[in-house]
Every structure is written in C-alpha cells, then in structure tokens.
C-alpha cells in the first residue's frame, strides 16, 4: 500500500519533468525557427530597399 502511494506521488513529478524536457526542446526549436524567419525578413527588407532605391 505504501509503495503504491509513493508511486502515485512520484508519477506526476516524472510527467512534469518529461513535459519540461519536451517544452524546453519545443522552445529551442521555436527559437531557431524564429531566427530563420527574422533572417528571411531582413533579407526581404534589404531587397525591398534595393528595389526602392532603383525605382527612384
């Protein structure tokens, strides 16, 4: 009985730690995607500036 109770108490902790790892990985992946998006936007903005300059 006592062992079952302790398992019941530690199980949510294990799940929380697993979720924390998954969340951390998701944040890292999201950060790298956002970096790529920012680089693409900067590149597009630079091209746009070039087109504006060439049109004038």
N, C-alpha and C positions, 0 to 999 in steps of 0.2 A: 504493500500500500504506500509506504513512504517513498519507495523508489519511483512508483508511478506518479506521485505528487511532484517529486523533484523533476522528473522528465517533463511533466506538464508545465512546470515553471520555466525550465530552460528552453523549451521548444520555441516560444515566442522570441526569445533572445537570439536563437540561431537564425530564425527567419528575419529578424531585424538586421542582423549582421549581413546576411545574404543580400537583403534588399539594399543595404548601404553600399555593398560592393557593386551591385548592379547599377545603382543610381550613380555612383562615382564614375563608372565606366560610361554611362549614358552622358553624363556631364562632360567628360573628356571628349567623347565623340562629337557632341553638340558643339563644343568649343572649337574643335578642329574644322567642323563644317562651317561655323560662323566665320572663322579666319579665312577660309577659301572664298566665301561669299563676299567678305569685305575686300579681298584682293581683286575679285572679279569686278566689283562695283568701282573700285579705284581705277582699274584698267579701263572700264567703260567710260568713267568720268574723264579720264585723260584723253581717250579717243574723241569724246564729245567736245572737249575743249579744243582739240586739234581741228575738228570739223568747223567749230565756231570761228576759229581764227582764220581758217582757209576760206570761209564764206565771206568774211568781211573785206 
